[in-house]
């Protein structure tokens, strides 16, 4: 990757999002928790959440990732509250399609992920970009499974 490519990839907006990530930290009593790691780059995202019915009521994330993974987590966190598992799964599928298959930008409220369009050409960054949504899905699965067992 050339220096010019890096400048293009790590745009000012991506760096702004990475530096201004909402809903960070951990919840004191989550219903679901999941940690996902990208084996290629070592990025990790840990998500804690609580549900109200089938919707995310509270959410926190601990993100140790490159600027692209941080930007993705930042955009996702801005849209996450009140979403169902199906909403998150749809956003994740749309983001993966945008990155890997030239698909359109994810639908609102996850359309802010458009900022990651330049990462299409960098397959080695895709897993990090998907981590926040992957961890959210796994945390939701844990919370829903725990509820079903009660």
MDTraj code that builds the backbone (N, CA, C; nanometers):
import mdtraj as md
import numpy as np

residues = "UNK UNK UNK UNK UNK UNK UNK UNK UNK UNK UNK UNK UNK UNK UNK UNK UNK UNK UNK UNK UNK UNK UNK UNK UNK UNK UNK UNK UNK UNK UNK UNK UNK UNK UNK UNK UNK UNK UNK UNK UNK UNK UNK UNK UNK UNK UNK UNK UNK UNK UNK UNK UNK UNK UNK UNK UNK UNK UNK UNK UNK UNK UNK UNK UNK UNK UNK UNK UNK UNK UNK UNK UNK UNK UNK UNK UNK UNK UNK UNK UNK UNK UNK UNK UNK UNK UNK UNK UNK UNK UNK UNK UNK UNK UNK UNK UNK UNK UNK UNK UNK UNK UNK UNK UNK UNK UNK UNK UNK UNK UNK UNK UNK UNK UNK UNK UNK UNK UNK UNK UNK UNK UNK UNK UNK UNK UNK UNK UNK UNK UNK UNK UNK UNK UNK UNK UNK UNK UNK UNK UNK UNK UNK UNK UNK UNK UNK UNK UNK UNK".split()
xyz = np.array([
    [0.0848, -0.1163, 0.0000],
    [0.0000, 0.0000, 0.0000],
    [0.0900, 0.1235, 0.0000],
    [0.0702, 0.2129, -0.0958],
    [0.1531, 0.3325, -0.1047],
    [0.1073, 0.4371, -0.0041],
    [0.1908, 0.5378, 0.0173],
    [0.1533, 0.6468, 0.1081],
    [0.0288, 0.7188, 0.0584],
    [0.0158, 0.7360, -0.0713],
    [-0.1022, 0.8013, -0.1290],
    [-0.2276, 0.7182, -0.1009],
    [-0.2160, 0.5862, -0.1147],
    [-0.3292, 0.4986, -0.0859],
    [-0.3705, 0.5099, 0.0605],
    [-0.2731, 0.5149, 0.1496],
    [-0.3036, 0.5273, 0.2920],
    [-0.3740, 0.6586, 0.3234],
    [-0.3290, 0.7666, 0.2624],
    [-0.3928, 0.8968, 0.2840],
    [-0.5375, 0.8917, 0.2373],
    [-0.5607, 0.8298, 0.1213],
    [-0.6967, 0.8180, 0.0678],
    [-0.7836, 0.7319, 0.1600],
    [-0.7281, 0.6211, 0.2057],
    [-0.8036, 0.5284, 0.2884],
    [-0.8366, 0.5889, 0.4242],
    [-0.7405, 0.6517, 0.4868],
    [-0.7616, 0.7097, 0.6190],
    [-0.7978, 0.8571, 0.6059],
    [-0.9142, 0.8811, 0.5479],
    [-0.9623, 1.0174, 0.5251],
    [-0.9855, 1.0887, 0.6577],
    [-0.9970, 1.2194, 0.6488],
    [-1.0253, 1.2991, 0.7675],
    [-1.1521, 1.2554, 0.8376],
    [-1.2553, 1.2230, 0.7615],
    [-1.3831, 1.1824, 0.8218],
    [-1.3680, 1.0507, 0.8971],
    [-1.2952, 0.9561, 0.8438],
    [-1.2720, 0.8286, 0.9126],
    [-1.1982, 0.8535, 1.0443],
    [-1.0975, 0.9393, 1.0403],
    [-1.0219, 0.9686, 1.1620],
    [-1.1083, 1.0435, 1.2643],
    [-1.1962, 1.1333, 1.2178],
    [-1.2887, 1.2028, 1.3085],
    [-1.3824, 1.1045, 1.3779],
    [-1.4382, 1.0125, 1.3008],
    [-1.5288, 0.9130, 1.3582],
    [-1.4568, 0.8241, 1.4587],
    [-1.3349, 0.7843, 1.4250],
    [-1.2569, 0.6996, 1.5145],
    [-1.2282, 0.7706, 1.6463],
    [-1.2056, 0.9012, 1.6397],
    [-1.1725, 0.9787, 1.7592],
    [-1.2955, 1.0156, 1.8420],
    [-1.4139, 1.0062, 1.7838],
    [-1.5378, 1.0477, 1.8520],
    [-1.6374, 0.9322, 1.8547],
    [-1.5981, 0.8247, 1.9194],
    [-1.6804, 0.7044, 1.9236],
    [-1.7777, 0.7103, 2.0429],
    [-1.9077, 0.6991, 2.0163],
    [-2.0036, 0.7002, 2.1265],
    [-2.0197, 0.5614, 2.1891],
    [-2.0813, 0.5599, 2.3057],
    [-2.1203, 0.4357, 2.3751],
    [-2.0004, 0.3437, 2.4003],
    [-1.8928, 0.4018, 2.4490],
    [-1.7734, 0.3229, 2.4773],
    [-1.7730, 0.2769, 2.6227],
    [-1.6918, 0.1781, 2.6493],
    [-1.6797, 0.1235, 2.7845],
    [-1.7555, -0.0067, 2.7977],
    [-1.7945, -0.0365, 2.9203],
    [-1.8638, -0.1628, 2.9489],
    [-1.9891, -0.1338, 3.0316],
    [-2.0902, -0.2175, 3.0188],
    [-2.2101, -0.2078, 3.1013],
    [-2.1891, -0.2845, 3.2310],
    [-2.2448, -0.2369, 3.3416],
    [-2.2264, -0.3065, 3.4693],
    [-2.3004, -0.4409, 3.4758],
    [-2.4146, -0.4527, 3.4089],
    [-2.4931, -0.5767, 3.4149],
    [-2.5552, -0.6077, 3.2788],
    [-2.4717, -0.6448, 3.1819],
    [-2.5258, -0.6724, 3.0483],
    [-2.6052, -0.8029, 3.0443],
    [-2.7022, -0.8080, 2.9549],
    [-2.7734, -0.9338, 2.9286],
    [-2.6967, -1.0185, 2.8275],
    [-2.6216, -0.9520, 2.7429],
    [-2.5412, -1.0218, 2.6431],
    [-2.4067, -0.9541, 2.6281],
    [-2.3034, -1.0351, 2.6154],
    [-2.1672, -0.9859, 2.5953],
    [-2.1003, -1.0745, 2.4911],
    [-2.0251, -1.0118, 2.4029],
    [-1.9485, -1.0887, 2.3051],
    [-1.8219, -1.0130, 2.2704],
    [-1.7168, -1.0904, 2.2492],
    [-1.5889, -1.0349, 2.2051],
    [-1.5539, -1.1021, 2.0726],
    [-1.5276, -1.0206, 1.9739],
    [-1.4877, -1.0715, 1.8429],
    [-1.3500, -1.0166, 1.8083],
    [-1.2716, -1.1016, 1.7429],
    [-1.1343, -1.0659, 1.7074],
    [-1.1100, -1.0987, 1.5608],
    [-1.0405, -1.0097, 1.4946],
    [-0.9972, -1.0344, 1.3572],
    [-0.8610, -1.1009, 1.3628],
    [-0.8506, -1.2274, 1.3198],
    [-0.7220, -1.2963, 1.3278],
    [-0.6143, -1.2324, 1.2400],
    [-0.6545, -1.1674, 1.1325],
    [-0.5580, -1.1097, 1.0393],
    [-0.4822, -0.9919, 1.1000],
    [-0.5559, -0.9036, 1.1679],
    [-0.4911, -0.7815, 1.2187],
    [-0.4887, -0.7733, 1.3709],
    [-0.5635, -0.8605, 1.4387],
    [-0.5652, -0.8584, 1.5844],
    [-0.6637, -0.7609, 1.6447],
    [-0.7388, -0.6896, 1.5630],
    [-0.8406, -0.5988, 1.6163],
    [-0.9425, -0.6771, 1.6975],
    [-0.9920, -0.6144, 1.8055],
    [-1.0976, -0.6767, 1.8859],
    [-1.2055, -0.5747, 1.9179],
    [-1.3272, -0.6252, 1.9280],
    [-1.4407, -0.5455, 1.9742],
    [-1.5172, -0.6302, 2.0735],
    [-1.5412, -0.5721, 2.1905],
    [-1.6251, -0.6356, 2.2919],
    [-1.7512, -0.5520, 2.3052],
    [-1.8668, -0.6168, 2.2980],
    [-1.9954, -0.5489, 2.3074],
    [-2.0718, -0.6028, 2.4274],
    [-2.1278, -0.5110, 2.5060],
    [-2.2229, -0.5424, 2.6115],
    [-2.3544, -0.4768, 2.5723],
    [-2.4651, -0.5464, 2.5994],
    [-2.5942, -0.4848, 2.5694],
    [-2.7032, -0.5372, 2.6606],
    [-2.8088, -0.4594, 2.6688],
    [-2.9331, -0.5020, 2.7327],
    [-3.0436, -0.4828, 2.6304],
    [-3.1498, -0.5574, 2.6492],
    [-3.2620, -0.5526, 2.5560],
    [-3.3882, -0.5042, 2.6263],
    [-3.4742, -0.4436, 2.5476],
    [-3.6108, -0.4127, 2.5882],
    [-3.6963, -0.4842, 2.4856],
    [-3.7547, -0.5978, 2.5265],
    [-3.8208, -0.6835, 2.4283],
    [-3.7151, -0.7413, 2.3369],
    [-3.7291, -0.7137, 2.2080],
    [-3.6288, -0.7644, 2.1129],
    [-3.5406, -0.6524, 2.0580],
    [-3.5433, -0.5368, 2.1238],
    [-3.4663, -0.4202, 2.0777],
    [-3.3543, -0.3841, 2.1745],
    [-3.2460, -0.3324, 2.1212],
    [-3.1330, -0.2920, 2.2046],
    [-3.1722, -0.1694, 2.2869],
    [-3.1664, -0.1853, 2.4193],
    [-3.2018, -0.0765, 2.5101],
    [-3.0782, 0.0006, 2.5562],
    [-2.9713, -0.0712, 2.5835],
    [-2.8461, -0.0070, 2.6237],
    [-2.7319, -0.0843, 2.5595],
    [-2.6223, -0.0147, 2.5363],
    [-2.5147, -0.0706, 2.4540],
    [-2.3840, -0.0019, 2.4899],
    [-2.2808, -0.0804, 2.5027],
    [-2.1462, -0.0258, 2.5194],
    [-2.0491, -0.1133, 2.4401],
    [-1.9407, -0.0518, 2.3971],
    [-1.8414, -0.1247, 2.3198],
    [-1.7018, -0.0848, 2.3645],
    [-1.6152, -0.1843, 2.3658],
    [-1.4740, -0.1637, 2.3938],
    [-1.4011, -0.2028, 2.2659],
    [-1.3480, -0.1046, 2.1964],
    [-1.2939, -0.1244, 2.0619],
    [-1.1424, -0.1054, 2.0631],
    [-1.0729, -0.2098, 2.0238],
    [-0.9274, -0.2056, 2.0065],
    [-0.9023, -0.2443, 1.8616],
    [-0.9076, -0.1462, 1.7746],
    [-0.9012, -0.1739, 1.6307],
    [-0.8321, -0.0583, 1.5593],
    [-0.8027, -0.0818, 1.4322],
    [-0.7481, 0.0229, 1.3471],
    [-0.8532, 0.1329, 1.3291],
    [-0.8122, 0.2426, 1.2686],
    [-0.9036, 0.3544, 1.2487],
    [-1.0282, 0.3135, 1.1695],
    [-1.0141, 0.2205, 1.0762],
    [-1.1303, 0.1764, 0.9977],
    [-1.2290, 0.1004, 1.0857],
    [-1.1780, 0.0103, 1.1689],
    [-1.2642, -0.0620, 1.2621],
    [-1.3283, 0.0316, 1.3624],
    [-1.2521, 0.1304, 1.4075],
    [-1.3068, 0.2286, 1.5011],
    [-1.4150, 0.3132, 1.4346],
    [-1.3926, 0.3554, 1.3115],
    [-1.4923, 0.4353, 1.2398],
    [-1.6207, 0.3554, 1.2194],
    [-1.6069, 0.2287, 1.1833],
    [-1.7234, 0.1427, 1.1659],
    [-1.8006, 0.1300, 1.2967],
    [-1.7287, 0.1070, 1.4073],
    [-1.7926, 0.0953, 1.5386],
    [-1.8597, 0.2271, 1.5781],
    [-1.7975, 0.3366, 1.5432],
    [-1.8515, 0.4685, 1.5749],
    [-1.9833, 0.4932, 1.5021],
    [-1.9848, 0.4672, 1.3724],
    [-2.1075, 0.4850, 1.2930],
    [-2.2161, 0.3897, 1.3437],
    [-2.1799, 0.2650, 1.3665],
    [-2.2775, 0.1654, 1.4120],
    [-2.3384, 0.2053, 1.5457],
    [-2.2554, 0.2513, 1.6392],
    [-2.3059, 0.2890, 1.7719],
    [-2.4057, 0.4039, 1.7640],
    [-2.3891, 0.4916, 1.6695],
    [-2.4828, 0.6037, 1.6545],
    [-2.6212, 0.5574, 1.6090],
    [-2.6291, 0.4392, 1.5514],
    [-2.7557, 0.3893, 1.4970],
    [-2.8119, 0.2698, 1.5745],
    [-2.7415, 0.2210, 1.6753],
    [-2.7676, 0.0890, 1.7325],
    [-2.8865, 0.0820, 1.8280],
    [-2.9064, 0.1860, 1.9081],
    [-3.0125, 0.1805, 2.0094],
    [-3.1498, 0.1697, 1.9440],
    [-3.2308, 0.0797, 1.9978],
    [-3.3654, 0.0587, 1.9450],
    [-3.3738, -0.0398, 1.8301],
    [-3.2602, -0.0934, 1.7876],
    [-3.2589, -0.1868, 1.6739],
    [-3.2802, -0.3306, 1.7191],
    [-3.3387, -0.4093, 1.6295],
    [-3.3602, -0.5520, 1.6532],
    [-3.2428, -0.6313, 1.5968],
    [-3.2403, -0.7601, 1.6283],
    [-3.1361, -0.8462, 1.5725],
    [-3.1444, -0.8480, 1.4201],
    [-3.2665, -0.8519, 1.3671],
    [-3.2835, -0.8509, 1.2214],
    [-3.2272, -0.7229, 1.1595],
    [-3.2467, -0.6082, 1.2282],
    [-3.1913, -0.4813, 1.1786],
    [-3.0392, -0.4886, 1.1705],
    [-2.9776, -0.5447, 1.2753],
    [-2.8315, -0.5528, 1.2806],
    [-2.7801, -0.6511, 1.1753],
    [-2.8476, -0.7645, 1.1623],
    [-2.8073, -0.8641, 1.0623],
    [-2.8166, -0.8060, 0.9206],
    [-2.9205, -0.7283, 0.8954],
    [-2.9372, -0.6659, 0.7637],
    [-2.8239, -0.5653, 0.7382],
    [-2.7941, -0.4821, 0.8376],
    [-2.6869, -0.3835, 0.8220],
    [-2.5524, -0.4529, 0.7976],
    [-2.5282, -0.5614, 0.8702],
    [-2.4024, -0.6350, 0.8557],
    [-2.3907, -0.6956, 0.7157],
    [-2.5001, -0.7555, 0.6685],
    [-2.5007, -0.8155, 0.5344],
    [-2.4801, -0.7080, 0.4277],
    [-2.5435, -0.5931, 0.4463],
    [-2.5283, -0.4844, 0.3489],
    [-2.3869, -0.4271, 0.3506],
    [-2.3281, -0.4144, 0.4705],
    [-2.1904, -0.3650, 0.4796],
    [-2.0939, -0.4629, 0.4136],
    [-2.1111, -0.5916, 0.4393],
    [-2.0251, -0.6914, 0.3758],
    [-2.0395, -0.6875, 0.2241],
    [-2.1635, -0.6752, 0.1753],
    [-2.1860, -0.6687, 0.0304],
    [-2.1215, -0.5436, -0.0289],
    [-2.1304, -0.4313, 0.0426],
    [-2.0679, -0.3074, -0.0051],
    [-1.9168, -0.3248, -0.0167],
    [-1.8564, -0.3877, 0.0830],
    [-1.7111, -0.4028, 0.0846],
    [-1.6612, -0.5083, -0.0132],
    [-1.7280, -0.6228, -0.0165],
    [-1.6740, -0.7385, -0.0886],
    [-1.7305, -0.7588, -0.2284],
    [-1.8519, -0.7066, -0.2528],
    [-1.9159, -0.7358, -0.3809],
    [-1.9644, -0.6113, -0.4549],
    [-1.9198, -0.4947, -0.4115],
    [-1.9589, -0.3725, -0.4812],
    [-2.1041, -0.3357, -0.4619],
    [-2.1651, -0.3857, -0.3548],
    [-2.3056, -0.3558, -0.3281],
    [-2.3254, -0.2112, -0.2869],
    [-2.4517, -0.1713, -0.2751],
    [-2.4813, -0.0333, -0.2347],
    [-2.4468, -0.0096, -0.0874],
    [-2.4465, 0.1152, -0.0514],
    [-2.4251, 0.1563, 0.0878],
    [-2.5399, 0.0998, 0.1722],
    [-2.5121, 0.0559, 0.2956],
    [-2.6205, 0.0080, 0.3816],
    [-2.7324, 0.1112, 0.3957],
    [-2.8528, 0.0606, 0.4129],
    [-2.9703, 0.1465, 0.4269],
    [-2.9670, 0.2207, 0.5605],
    [-3.0383, 0.3319, 0.5650],
    [-3.0530, 0.4078, 0.6891],
    [-3.1112, 0.3160, 0.7959],
    [-3.0707, 0.3287, 0.9187],
    [-2.9878, 0.4339, 0.9773],
    [-2.8377, 0.4030, 0.9735],
    [-2.7979, 0.2997, 0.9012],
    [-2.6563, 0.2616, 0.8937],
    [-2.5869, 0.3173, 0.7694],
    [-2.6508, 0.4131, 0.7024],
    [-2.5950, 0.4688, 0.5794],
    [-2.4672, 0.5498, 0.6023],
    [-2.4381, 0.5851, 0.7269],
    [-2.3124, 0.6523, 0.7574],
    [-2.1908, 0.5649, 0.7309],
    [-2.2137, 0.4343, 0.7167],
    [-2.1041, 0.3425, 0.6838],
    [-2.0483, 0.3679, 0.5435],
    [-2.1143, 0.4541, 0.4685],
    [-2.0655, 0.4939, 0.3365],
    [-1.9226, 0.5475, 0.3444],
    [-1.8857, 0.6049, 0.4569],
    [-1.7514, 0.6591, 0.4748],
    [-1.6436, 0.5523, 0.4520],
    [-1.6825, 0.4255, 0.4636],
    [-1.5877, 0.3149, 0.4485],
    [-1.5774, 0.2621, 0.3056],
    [-1.6443, 0.3258, 0.2118],
    [-1.6361, 0.2838, 0.0711],
    [-1.4921, 0.2721, 0.0207],
    [-1.4007, 0.3632, 0.0564],
    [-1.2631, 0.3491, 0.0065],
    [-1.1948, 0.2194, 0.0514],
    [-1.2452, 0.1546, 0.1540],
    [-1.1845, 0.0304, 0.2039],
    [-1.2209, -0.0907, 0.1188],
    [-1.3083, -0.0742, 0.0214],
    [-1.3444, -0.1862, -0.0670],
    [-1.2212, -0.2544, -0.1258],
    [-1.1238, -0.1735, -0.1620],
    [-1.0048, -0.2252, -0.2296],
    [-0.9034, -0.2889, -0.1355],
    [-0.9327, -0.2918, -0.0063],
    [-0.8383, -0.3422, 0.0934],
    [-0.9018, -0.4567, 0.1722],
    [-0.9062, -0.5738, 0.1101],
    [-0.9729, -0.6901, 0.1690],
    [-0.9179, -0.7248, 0.3079],
    [-0.7911, -0.6958, 0.3310],
    [-0.7321, -0.7268, 0.4608],
    [-0.7888, -0.6399, 0.5730],
    [-0.8654, -0.5370, 0.5405],
    [-0.9283, -0.4505, 0.6411],
    [-1.0762, -0.4844, 0.6642],
    [-1.1353, -0.5659, 0.5796],
    [-1.2790, -0.5922, 0.5872],
    [-1.3217, -0.6539, 0.7203],
    [-1.2459, -0.7507, 0.7708],
    [-1.2845, -0.8172, 0.8962],
    [-1.2909, -0.7174, 1.0110],
    [-1.1954, -0.6268, 1.0175],
    [-1.1950, -0.5259, 1.1234],
    [-1.3170, -0.4344, 1.1129],
    [-1.3536, -0.3992, 0.9920],
    [-1.4688, -0.3121, 0.9683],
    [-1.5987, -0.3808, 1.0107],
    [-1.6070, -0.5112, 0.9962],
    [-1.7279, -0.5875, 1.0299],
    [-1.7366, -0.6253, 1.1777],
    [-1.6285, -0.6090, 1.2528],
    [-1.6223, -0.6590, 1.3906],
    [-1.7330, -0.6057, 1.4814],
    [-1.7598, -0.4762, 1.4782],
    [-1.8594, -0.4189, 1.5704],
    [-1.9969, -0.4822, 1.5494],
    [-2.0359, -0.4992, 1.4244],
    [-2.1666, -0.5603, 1.3972],
    [-2.1644, -0.7097, 1.4292],
    [-2.0524, -0.7767, 1.4031],
    [-2.0398, -0.9188, 1.4391],
    [-2.0530, -0.9378, 1.5899],
    [-1.9851, -0.8538, 1.6670],
    [-1.9916, -0.8645, 1.8129],
    [-2.1315, -0.8310, 1.8639],
    [-2.1968, -0.7347, 1.8010],
    [-2.3328, -0.6986, 1.8412],
    [-2.4276, -0.8153, 1.8174],
    [-2.4165, -0.8803, 1.7029],
    [-2.5016, -0.9962, 1.6744],
    [-2.4783, -1.1079, 1.7754],
    [-2.3524, -1.1348, 1.8067],
    [-2.3209, -1.2413, 1.9026],
    [-2.3723, -1.2068, 2.0423],
    [-2.3610, -1.0802, 2.0826],
    [-2.4120, -1.0380, 2.2140],
    [-2.5644, -1.0478, 2.2181],
    [-2.6298, -1.0123, 2.1087],
    [-2.7762, -1.0255, 2.1024],
    [-2.8165, -1.1724, 2.1109],
    [-2.7433, -1.2578, 2.0410],
    [-2.7732, -1.4014, 2.0460],
    [-2.7619, -1.4534, 2.1891],
    [-2.6577, -1.4097, 2.2598],
    [-2.6400, -1.4525, 2.3986],
    [-2.7561, -1.4047, 2.4859],
    [-2.7956, -1.2794, 2.4703],
    [-2.9052, -1.2240, 2.5501],
    [-3.0374, -1.2946, 2.5188],
    [-3.0639, -1.3180, 2.3930],
    [-3.1888, -1.3848, 2.3543],
    [-3.1911, -1.5302, 2.4002],
    [-3.0764, -1.5967, 2.3936],
    [-3.0668, -1.7358, 2.4412],
    [-3.0906, -1.7433, 2.5911],
    [-3.0320, -1.6497, 2.6648],
    [-3.0503, -1.6466, 2.8107],
    [-3.1975, -1.6241, 2.8457],
    [-3.2634, -1.5386, 2.7726],
    [-3.4063, -1.5126, 2.7968],
    [-3.4903, -1.6376, 2.7685],
    [-3.4572, -1.7065, 2.6613],
    [-3.5336, -1.8262, 2.6234],
    [-3.5170, -1.9367, 2.7255],
    [-3.4035, -1.9386, 2.7960],
    [-3.3751, -2.0443, 2.8940],
    [-3.4485, -2.0216, 3.0266],
    [-3.4987, -1.9000, 3.0466],
    [-3.5649, -1.8658, 3.1748],
    [-3.7076, -1.9148, 3.1752],
])
top = md.Topology()
chain = top.add_chain()
for i, resn in enumerate(residues, 1):
    res = top.add_residue(resn, chain, resSeq=i)
    for name in ("N", "CA", "C"):
        top.add_atom(name, md.element.get_by_symbol(name[0]), res)
traj = md.Trajectory(xyz[None], top)
